[in-house]
Amino acid sequence: MDAYRSNARDQTVASADFAKLGLLILRQRFIRACIYQLAFAYIAAVVANINLRNGLLSLVLAMFSSRTLGYTVAAYVAGLGVLAVHSQLYRVTRAAHISHFPQLQRLLRDPKSTGLAVFAYTLLSCYLFTIHRGISGGRVTQMWLYPEGYYGPPQLNPGWLASWVLAAMLGLCYGIRLIADERIQLAFPSIEQSRVYTFKDRMPSSFSRAFHFSLGVLWRFWIVYLLFGWGAYRFVCSALGKVMTTSTYGVDNPLFSIGSIIFWFHSSTLAVLTWEFAHQLFEIVITEPTHINELSLDRNLCLLNGLKCITNPLIQHLAYQELYRITEFSTAQRVDLLADIDRKNGTMWSQVSGQCISVIKAATERLKAQNPVRPSKTPSSQTSKQRLLNTNISSRSGGAPMADILRQNKSGGADTQAASGKATDALGTVNLFGNEAQGLEKYVLTVLRDMLLKSTLGQRILSRSLRAHSADAFSNFQQQVWAIRSLMRLVQCSISDDEFGIVQADISSVLEALFAYLSELERSAAQPDGLGGVGARSHNTQLTSHQTQAMIQVVRNALYLFTTTFYSYLNMLKLSAAQAQQLQAFADFQA
């Protein structure tokens, strides 16, 4: 990593195009991943050629044998294939699942990606099995069996055919599981760590996943082949008998051969281990924290262009990741960003904070649109919480940890209560059928919706659909976390790093965005059949509930960070009545 930084400084250019520089770095990383893959292919080849009967000497023999060299080439080619496939299939944002079968929906959402993954891994599996059979030798690797004691035409080896079936089944299952489990979803690290240590941490899980996945596929293959394999074998033999002369003498069933089962398990584990190495390597190298802005003479403008790069989600994610790295760990660049005030479109702080606030506001609006407020005769949890807070503050006679900042204005809660009374029914206002329905089709669908709303089952179906669509609010979950933490970190450090006092003027807008998002998150989490409520039963809704609670904690931690940092200056801040009322709970550590 140090070599990469020094190389980046030597190649400093005047460009401020974050996307162009980012794509250049990603291409360089992909080439390095191909080079690193050679080392992992050698490790897999050594594991493939270890003979435990020779004890510790087998390790030395496996490291320098010709078989190891041959399997290294095969594993390297397979690893390059995995890297190429993942470079086409990776995802950054997470799509919502609108059904009770999210894994099935992932497979059907993009048939092209699913087909590519299944085809590629099936082909790579057959390729690795073929190479391993050629290296290992033995009866199970022979395609033809000849009669013993006399000359006669050969017969197809049932173990050879079973190996091909297992190879195809292994690749098919791995490709399907890759898409169904969203393993193509890139996981960005929260801290900067070297590639060696990151891969070392993931190595045990890779071995464990390869072992258990291979074992699971093997016993399923054994059952399926026991039921249908012998009939398939006879069918293939009869087809071969029409084009060549073959024998039909009795042969043993490979399913009951211990040697065949051990060979299959060994080959399957090595194939999956090769894929796992390549998969982990691709994710570690591509998602590693970057220093793209250091390649530009105008570092701040380069970073800002990356935050605005909506055409490439990966580049935009890397920009927010880099912003988080700068705000948390690079004091010099953080000070330079806050001191950059000579810009045509405003200070660099105002533009960067505007991008972060826009991410927060967009998530807030999605929550409002996908989980509208429903009128209720009983007071909502947020209203009850505000009334309780007002009661506690008004009845407090002394001994408070700080002065009451609510004394600025006591009428902030009336507007909120008046606005909540104007809410309409969610199921009746949300367009469940999309905007493409027009004319007679729109009329029929609307009538169908109204009929469903009159039945209990229809209401459950539609409300379940609404909860599923609410997952769109967290499609860029990691980006929201980086935006909130980076924004609040800049506000916190403005006490010592802001020489011109430009951050103070925007504190109110920052708090407004955070409080609005927190209010929507808490309201959504509190509704029984809303986003992540107690009525959730589907996998998607449970996942959304966890994301809701996690995002609530992220926003609360950011507000507590602001409160503890500006604790002595809260009375001096120019805040609205609503913001002062909400901030009071954090100042009293009761939020």
C-alpha positions in Angstrom: 0.0 0.0 0.0 2.9 2.4 0.8 4.4 1.7 -2.6 1.0 2.5 -4.2 0.8 5.8 -2.4 4.3 6.8 -3.4 3.5 5.8 -7.0 0.3 7.9 -6.9 2.3 11.0 -5.7 4.8 10.6 -8.5 2.0 10.4 -11.1 0.1 13.4 -9.8 -1.8 15.1 -12.7 -3.8 18.2 -13.0 -7.1 16.3 -13.8 -10.0 16.7 -11.4 -12.1 13.9 -12.9 -12.6 11.5 -10.1 -14.4 9.0 -12.4 -11.6 8.9 -14.9 -8.9 8.5 -12.3 -11.1 5.9 -10.4 -11.5 3.7 -13.4 -7.8 3.9 -14.0 -7.1 2.7 -10.5 -9.7 -0.1 -10.8 -8.1 -1.4 -13.9 -4.7 -1.4 -12.2 -6.2 -3.2 -9.3 -7.8 -5.8 -11.5 -4.4 -6.5 -13.1 -2.8 -6.8 -9.7 -5.6 -9.2 -8.6 -4.7 -11.4 -11.7 -1.1 -11.4 -10.5 -2.0 -12.3 -6.9 -4.3 -15.0 -8.2 -1.2 -16.9 -9.3 -0.1 -17.3 -5.6 -3.5 -18.6 -4.6 -3.5 -21.0 -7.5 -0.2 -22.4 -6.3 -1.6 -22.9 -2.8 -4.6 -24.8 -4.2 -2.3 -26.9 -6.4 -0.2 -27.9 -3.3 -3.3 -28.9 -1.5 -4.4 -30.9 -4.5 -1.2 -32.9 -4.6 -0.6 -33.6 -0.9 -0.4 -37.4 -0.2 -1.0 -37.9 3.5 0.4 -41.4 3.3 3.9 -39.9 3.1 3.6 -37.8 6.2 5.3 -34.4 6.3 7.4 -35.3 3.4 4.3 -35.1 1.2 4.2 -31.3 1.7 7.7 -30.9 0.3 7.0 -33.3 -2.5 3.8 -31.5 -3.4 5.5 -28.1 -3.5 8.0 -29.1 -6.2 6.2 -31.8 -8.2 5.3 -31.6 -11.8 1.7 -32.3 -11.0 1.6 -29.2 -8.8 2.8 -27.1 -11.7 0.1 -28.5 -14.0 -2.6 -27.9 -11.5 -1.3 -24.4 -10.7 -1.8 -23.5 -14.4 -5.3 -25.0 -14.3 -6.3 -23.2 -11.0 -4.9 -19.9 -12.3 -6.9 -20.1 -15.5 -10.0 -20.9 -13.4 -9.2 -18.0 -11.1 -8.9 -15.6 -14.0 -12.3 -16.8 -15.2 -13.9 -16.1 -11.8 -12.3 -12.6 -11.7 -13.7 -11.9 -15.2 -17.1 -13.0 -14.2 -17.2 -11.0 -11.0 -16.0 -7.9 -12.8 -19.2 -8.2 -14.9 -21.6 -9.2 -12.1 -20.7 -7.1 -9.1 -23.4 -4.9 -7.4 -23.0 -1.9 -5.2 -26.6 -0.8 -4.4 -29.1 -3.4 -3.1 -32.4 -3.8 -4.8 -35.6 -4.4 -2.8 -37.3 -7.8 -2.7 -41.0 -7.6 -3.1 -41.9 -11.3 -2.6 -41.8 -13.9 0.1 -39.0 -15.7 -1.8 -36.2 -13.2 -2.0 -33.6 -15.7 -3.2 -35.8 -16.8 -6.0 -36.5 -13.2 -6.9 -32.8 -12.4 -7.1 -32.4 -15.3 -9.5 -35.2 -14.1 -11.7 -34.6 -10.3 -11.5 -31.6 -10.4 -13.9 -31.7 -13.6 -16.0 -28.7 -12.6 -18.0 -26.5 -12.3 -14.9 -27.9 -15.6 -13.5 -27.3 -17.4 -16.8 -23.8 -16.0 -17.1 -22.9 -17.1 -13.5 -24.3 -20.6 -13.9 -22.7 -21.2 -17.3 -19.3 -19.8 -16.3 -19.1 -21.8 -13.0 -20.4 -25.0 -14.7 -17.7 -24.7 -17.4 -15.0 -24.0 -14.8 -16.1 -26.9 -12.7 -15.9 -29.4 -15.6 -12.5 -27.9 -16.5 -11.0 -28.3 -13.0 -12.4 -31.8 -12.7 -10.9 -32.8 -16.0 -7.5 -31.5 -15.0 -7.6 -33.1 -11.6 -8.6 -36.4 -13.1 -5.6 -36.2 -15.5 -3.2 -35.4 -12.6 -4.5 -37.9 -10.1 -4.8 -41.0 -12.3 -6.5 -44.2 -11.1 -9.5 -46.2 -12.2 -12.0 -43.4 -11.5 -10.3 -41.2 -14.0 -10.4 -43.7 -16.9 -13.1 -43.0 -19.5 -13.1 -46.6 -20.8 -13.0 -50.0 -19.1 -11.7 -53.0 -20.9 -12.7 -56.6 -20.1 -10.1 -58.5 -18.0 -8.5 -61.8 -19.3 -9.5 -61.3 -23.0 -9.5 -58.7 -25.7 -12.8 -57.1 -26.4 -14.5 -53.7 -27.0 -14.4 -51.2 -24.1 -17.3 -50.0 -22.0 -17.9 -46.5 -20.6 -16.7 -46.1 -17.1 -19.7 -45.2 -14.9 -17.3 -43.4 -12.4 -16.1 -41.2 -15.2 -19.7 -40.3 -16.2 -20.6 -39.7 -12.6 -17.6 -37.3 -12.2 -18.9 -35.2 -15.1 -22.4 -35.1 -13.6 -21.0 -34.1 -10.3 -18.8 -31.4 -11.9 -21.8 -29.9 -13.7 -24.0 -30.1 -10.6 -21.3 -28.4 -8.5 -20.9 -25.5 -10.9 -24.6 -25.1 -11.3 -25.2 -25.0 -7.5 -22.4 -22.6 -6.9 -23.5 -20.2 -9.6 -27.1 -20.3 -8.3 -26.0 -19.8 -4.7 -23.7 -16.9 -5.7 -26.7 -15.0 -7.1 -29.3 -16.1 -4.5 -27.1 -15.2 -1.5 -26.1 -11.8 -3.0 -22.4 -12.7 -2.8 -21.9 -10.5 -5.8 -22.9 -7.6 -3.5 -19.6 -5.8 -2.7 -18.9 -5.4 1.0 -16.9 -2.2 1.7 -14.7 -2.2 4.8 -15.2 0.4 7.4 -11.5 0.7 8.3 -8.4 0.8 6.2 -6.4 -2.5 6.4 -3.8 -4.1 4.3 -4.8 -6.7 1.7 -2.6 -9.4 3.4 -4.3 -9.0 6.8 -7.8 -8.8 5.3 -7.3 -11.9 3.3 -5.8 -13.7 6.3 -9.0 -12.9 8.3 -11.2 -14.3 5.5 -9.1 -17.4 4.9 -10.7 -19.6 7.6 -14.2 -18.8 6.4 -13.2 -19.6 2.8 -11.9 -23.0 3.8 -15.0 -23.7 5.9 -17.3 -22.6 3.1 -15.5 -24.8 0.6 -15.6 -27.8 2.8 -19.3 -27.5 3.8 -20.5 -26.6 0.3 -18.7 -29.5 -1.3 -20.0 -31.9 1.3 -23.5 -30.6 0.8 -23.4 -31.0 -3.0 -21.8 -34.4 -2.8 -24.4 -36.0 -0.6 -27.2 -34.5 -2.7 -25.5 -35.8 -5.8 -25.2 -39.2 -4.3 -28.9 -39.4 -3.6 -29.9 -38.1 -7.0 -27.5 -40.3 -8.9 -28.6 -43.3 -6.9 -32.1 -42.8 -8.1 -31.5 -41.7 -11.7 -27.9 -42.2 -12.4 -27.9 -45.9 -13.5 -30.7 -45.3 -16.0 -28.8 -42.3 -17.4 -25.7 -44.4 -17.7 -27.5 -47.1 -19.6 -29.0 -44.5 -21.9 -25.6 -43.0 -22.6 -24.1 -46.5 -23.3 -26.9 -47.3 -25.7 -26.3 -44.0 -27.5 -22.6 -44.7 -27.8 -23.4 -48.3 -29.0 -25.0 -46.8 -32.1 -21.8 -45.0 -33.2 -19.1 -47.4 -32.0 -18.6 -51.0 -30.7 -18.9 -51.3 -26.9 -19.3 -54.0 -24.4 -22.1 -54.6 -21.9 -20.5 -56.6 -19.2 -21.3 -55.9 -15.6 -19.5 -53.1 -13.8 -19.5 -51.8 -10.2 -21.6 -48.9 -9.1 -19.1 -46.0 -8.3 -21.5 -44.7 -5.6 -20.4 -47.5 -3.4 -16.7 -47.1 -4.0 -14.9 -45.4 -1.1 -12.1 -44.3 -3.5 -14.5 -42.7 -5.9 -16.3 -40.8 -3.1 -12.9 -39.5 -1.7 -11.8 -38.4 -5.1 -15.0 -36.6 -5.8 -14.9 -34.8 -2.5 -11.3 -33.9 -3.0 -12.0 -32.5 -6.5 -15.1 -30.6 -5.4 -13.3 -29.0 -2.4 -10.4 -27.9 -4.5 -12.7 -26.4 -7.2 -14.7 -24.4 -4.6 -11.6 -23.4 -2.8 -10.2 -22.0 -6.0 -13.4 -20.0 -6.6 -13.5 -18.8 -3.0 -9.9 -17.5 -3.2 -10.7 -15.6 -6.4 -14.0 -14.3 -5.0 -12.4 -12.9 -1.8 -9.4 -11.5 -3.8 -11.7 -9.6 -6.1 -13.8 -8.1 -3.3 -10.7 -7.2 -1.2 -8.8 -5.5 -4.0 -11.8 -3.6 -5.6 -13.3 -2.3 -2.3 -10.0 -1.3 -0.7 -10.0 2.3 0.6 -8.5 4.6 -2.1 -6.6 7.8 -2.5 -8.0 8.8 -5.8 -8.1 12.6 -5.0 -4.4 12.6 -4.3 -3.8 11.9 -8.0 -5.2 15.4 -8.8 -3.7 18.8 -8.1 -7.2 20.0 -7.2 -7.9 17.3 -4.6 -11.0 18.8 -3.2 -12.7 19.4 -6.6 -11.7 15.8 -7.6 -13.4 14.4 -4.5 -16.5 16.5 -5.1 -16.8 15.2 -8.7 -16.7 11.7 -7.3 -19.5 12.4 -4.9 -21.6 13.7 -7.8 -20.8 10.7 -10.0 -24.3 9.2 -10.2 -23.6 7.4 -13.5 -21.2 4.9 -11.9 -22.3 3.6 -8.5 -19.0 2.0 -7.7 -17.0 5.2 -8.3 -19.5 7.2 -6.2 -19.2 4.6 -3.4 -15.4 4.9 -3.5 -15.8 8.7 -3.3 -17.9 8.5 -0.1 -15.5 5.9 1.3 -12.6 8.3 0.6 -14.5 11.2 2.2 -15.0 9.1 5.3 -11.3 8.2 5.3 -10.3 11.9 5.0 -12.7 13.1 7.7 -11.7 10.4 10.2 -8.0 9.8 9.6 -6.5 12.6 7.6 -6.2 15.8 9.6 -4.3 17.7 6.9 -6.8 17.0 4.1 -9.7 17.7 6.4 -8.3 21.2 7.3 -7.6 21.8 3.6 -11.2 21.0 2.7 -12.6 23.4 5.4 -10.2 26.1 4.3 -11.1 25.8 0.6 -13.5 28.8 0.4 -12.4 30.4 -3.0 -14.8 28.5 -5.2 -17.2 29.8 -7.9 -20.1 27.6 -6.7 -19.6 28.2 -3.0 -17.2 26.9 -0.4 -16.0 23.4 -0.6 -17.6 22.6 2.7 -21.0 23.8 1.5 -20.8 21.7 -1.7 -19.6 18.5 0.1 -22.1 18.9 2.9 -24.8 19.6 0.4 -24.0 16.2 -1.3 -24.2 14.4 2.0 -27.4 16.1 3.1 -28.9 15.3 -0.3 -28.3 11.6 0.4 -30.0 11.9 3.8 -32.9 13.8 2.4 -33.4 11.4 -0.5 -33.6 8.5 2.0 -36.0 10.5 4.1 -38.3 11.1 1.2 -38.2 7.5 0.2 -39.3 6.5 3.6 -42.1 9.0 3.6 -43.3 8.0 0.1 -43.1 4.2 0.8 -44.4 4.2 4.3 -46.9 7.1 4.6 -48.4 8.3 7.9 -51.7 6.7 8.7 -54.3 8.6 10.7 -54.9 7.1 14.2 -57.1 7.9 17.1 -54.4 7.1 19.6 -51.4 9.4 19.8 -48.3 8.2 17.9 -45.2 7.1 19.7 -43.3 10.2 18.5 -46.1 12.5 19.8 -46.2 10.7 23.1 -42.4 11.0 23.4 -42.6 14.7 22.7 -45.3 15.2 25.3 -43.4 13.2 27.9 -40.3 15.3 27.2 -42.3 18.5 27.6 -43.7 17.3 30.9 -40.3 16.3 32.2 -38.7 19.6 31.2 -41.6 21.8 32.5 -41.7 20.0 35.8 -38.0 20.1 36.3 -37.1 22.5 39.1 -33.3 22.4 39.0 -30.2 20.2 38.9 -30.3 19.8 35.1 -27.1 19.0 33.3 -27.4 22.2 31.2 -29.8 25.1 30.7 -33.1 24.5 29.0 -32.6 25.3 25.3 -36.4 25.0 24.8 -37.0 28.4 26.3 -36.3 30.0 22.9 -39.8 28.9 21.7 -42.4 26.6 23.2 -44.7 26.4 20.2 -42.7 24.1 18.1 -44.8 20.9 18.6 -48.1 22.4 17.5 -47.2 22.5 13.8 -46.1 18.9 13.9 -49.3 17.7 15.4 -51.4 19.8 12.9 -49.5 18.3 10.0 -49.9 14.7 11.2 -53.7 15.2 11.3 -53.7 15.8 7.5 -52.2 12.4 6.7 -54.3 10.0 4.5 -54.6 6.3 4.4 -51.4 4.7 3.0 -53.0 1.8 1.2 -55.4 4.0 -0.6 -53.0 6.7 -1.8 -49.9 4.7 -2.8 -49.9 3.7 -6.5 -49.4 0.0 -6.2 -49.5 -0.7 -9.9 -47.0 1.8 -11.2 -47.3 4.7 -13.6 -47.5 2.6 -16.8 -51.2 1.7 -16.3 -53.4 4.1 -18.3 -56.9 4.3 -19.6 -59.1 1.2 -19.1 -56.2 -0.8 -17.6 -55.7 1.8 -14.9 -59.5 1.8 -14.2 -59.6 -2.0 -13.9 -56.6 -2.1 -11.6 -57.9 0.7 -9.4 -61.2 -1.2 -9.0 -59.3 -4.3 -8.2 -57.3 -2.5 -5.6 -60.4 -1.1 -4.0 -62.0 -4.5 -3.8 -58.8 -5.9 -2.1 -58.8 -3.1 0.4 -62.3 -4.2 1.6 -61.0 -7.7 2.6 -58.7 -8.6 5.4 -56.6 -10.8 3.2 -56.3 -8.1 0.6 -55.1 -5.6 3.1 -52.5 -8.0 4.4 -51.3 -8.6 0.8 -51.0 -5.0 -0.1 -49.5 -3.9 3.2 -46.9 -6.7 2.9 -46.1 -5.3 -0.6 -45.7 -1.8 0.9 -43.2 -3.1 3.5 -41.3 -4.9 0.8 -41.0 -1.8 -1.3 -39.7 0.1 1.7 -36.4 -1.7 1.4 -35.6 0.8 -1.4 -34.9 3.3 1.3 -31.7 1.3 2.2 -30.5 0.4 -1.2 -27.5 2.6 -0.6 -27.2 1.8 3.1 -23.4 2.0 3.3 -23.4 5.3 1.4 -25.8 6.8 3.9 -23.6 5.7 6.8 -20.6 7.3 5.3 -22.5 10.5 4.5 -23.9 10.8 8.0 -20.6 10.1 9.8 -18.5 12.2 7.5 -20.8 15.1 7.8 -20.9 15.0 11.6 -17.2 14.5 11.8 -16.6 17.6 9.8 -19.0 19.5 12.1 -17.2 18.1 15.1 -13.7 19.1 13.9 -14.9 22.5 12.9 -14.2 23.7 16.4 -10.5 23.4 15.8 -10.1 23.1 12.0 -12.6 25.7 10.7 -10.5 28.9 10.6 -13.2 31.0 8.8 -16.3 29.8 10.7 -18.1 28.6 7.6 -19.5 25.5 9.2 -21.5 27.3 11.9 -23.9 28.8 9.4 -24.9 25.4 8.1 -25.3 23.6 11.5 -29.0 24.2 11.5 -29.5 22.6 8.1 -27.4 19.6 9.1 -29.4 19.0 12.2 -32.7 19.5 10.3 -31.8 16.8 7.9 -30.7 14.4 10.6 -33.7 15.0 12.9 -36.1 14.5 9.9 -34.5 11.2 9.0 -34.4 10.0 12.6 -38.1 10.9 13.0 -39.0 8.9 9.9 -36.9 6.0 11.0 -38.4 5.9 14.4 -42.0 6.3 13.1 -41.5 3.5 10.6 -39.9 1.1 13.1 -42.8 1.8 15.6 -45.6 0.9 13.2 -46.9 -2.7 13.6 -47.3 -3.3 9.9 -45.0 -0.6 8.5 -41.3 -0.8 7.7 -39.7 -3.5 9.9 -42.7 -3.6 12.3 -43.7 -6.4 14.6 -46.0 -7.7 11.9 -43.1 -8.5 9.6 -42.8 -12.1 8.7 -40.9 -12.3 5.4 -37.2 -12.5 5.1 -37.0 -9.1 3.3 -39.0 -7.3 6.0 -36.9 -8.8 8.8 -33.7 -7.7 7.0 -35.3 -4.2 6.6 -36.1 -4.1 10.3 -32.4 -4.8 11.1 -31.3 -2.0 8.7 -33.8 0.4 10.2 -32.6 -0.2 13.8 -28.9 0.0 12.6 -29.6 3.3 10.8 -31.4 4.7 13.9 -28.3 4.0 15.9 -26.0 5.6 13.3 -28.1 8.8 13.4 -28.4 8.9 17.1 -24.6 8.4 17.5 -24.0 11.3 15.2 -26.4 13.5 17.2 -24.8 12.5 20.5 -21.4 13.3 19.0 -22.6 16.8 18.1 -24.2 17.2 21.5 -21.1 16.2 23.5 -18.8 18.3 21.3 -20.9 21.5 21.4 -22.2 20.9 24.9 -21.0 24.2 26.3 -22.1 26.2 23.2 -25.7 24.9 22.7 -27.3 28.0 24.1 -25.4 30.1 21.7 -26.5 28.2 18.6 -29.2 29.7 16.4 -31.7 26.8 16.2 -35.4 26.6 15.4 -37.8 25.7 18.1 -38.3 22.2 16.7 -34.6 21.6 16.5 -34.1 22.9 20.1 -36.9 20.7 21.4 -35.4 17.6 19.7 -31.8 18.4 20.7 -32.9 18.8 24.4 -33.5 15.1 24.7 -29.9 14.4 23.5 -28.6 17.1 25.8 -30.3 15.3 28.7 -29.1 11.9 27.4 -32.7 10.7 27.2 -33.0 10.2 23.4 
